[in-house]
Amino acid sequence: MKPRDFLNFFKTRSGKIITFGALFAGGLVVFGVIRKHHTPAGDAVSPPATNNVSGKPQVVQSVVRPMQPFHPPPAKPEAATSPAPSPAVPSAFTNASPQPLPVVPANQLPMLSPISLVADSTAGVAKPKTLSAVYAPFGRLIPCETVITVDSSSIQTPIIGLITEDIYHAGKLVIPAGTEVHGSAKTDHQRERIASGSSWTLVWQHGEEMQIKAIALDREFANSTNQTGWSITDGSAGLRGELIKSDSLAEIKLFAATFLSGAAGALTEKKETLFGPINSPSLNNAPLAGAQDILKIYAQQISDSIQKDGFYVRVPSGKQFYLYVLQTLDRAEASLGGTALSVTEGKNEPTAITPRP
């Protein structure tokens, strides 16, 4: 290799980088050597500073301060009490003098017992409920009859009925016939039925009221004309009514809209692409595509209307049903209308009932 070629190599980019790296490494080595041999005096580790200013060795000293001695008060002398002499030994033969009785101050205050911090264990214990003499156990089936028509299109309509038979238990009349029952209706997943809520109110003819938990069950007779026997659906949940269509032509409208939408899609001109056939952007396809979209929206609206309002259930007045009670009926829990006065108290003394505003 010629010297000129060697010098020309250092003029290239690679040669310049190598030259710079060599000079930089040499500078680092020289700087490290100089720093090692010339360590500044301030960097030397100095011994920890102490509080000894004079440099003399420290001496541990004990400081004794004057203290006042504690003298506890002397204990009070208690009067010595001697046991009473036995009646079997006469006192005339003894030389011991009688011991004086302890003196009790006249104005001595009575000693109070300390405050008890123990919690009352009977505070959170519920008292057992007692039943009156007139009651009916759980699970009574109360025959009733609707007074007004209940329609699922207006589900806010209440369920109002009358009890058709007297309810006895243990030979005592608990609920007489003619008592009103008031409940609320709600939608049922079955189309031909209306369900009921679980909160009901019994209203006697004399004004007593009682809140109970119950549900409405359907009552079906084997012979609807004579109302005798029991049908296969007797006792099923909900009030069974008549299924009514709000629009008899809704299905025909839905079929026509779907058919015309499909026909418009079939008449639309299409072209083949890598991703499949698509509608060709032409003037002839514009009205067909618009008609297809409109007919699809119209068909969807008809379908939603059929599902929501196309069918509804109507339970006419006079429909027989059962009220299945989910609690124990206690006649003593009934109260006069709008007051908290029990029936037994109301019978003892007359009470003026003010009308509600």
Order of alpha helices (4+ residues) and beta strands (2+ residues): alpha-alpha-beta-beta-beta-beta-beta-beta-beta-beta-beta-beta-beta-beta-alpha-beta-beta-alpha-beta-beta-beta-beta-alpha
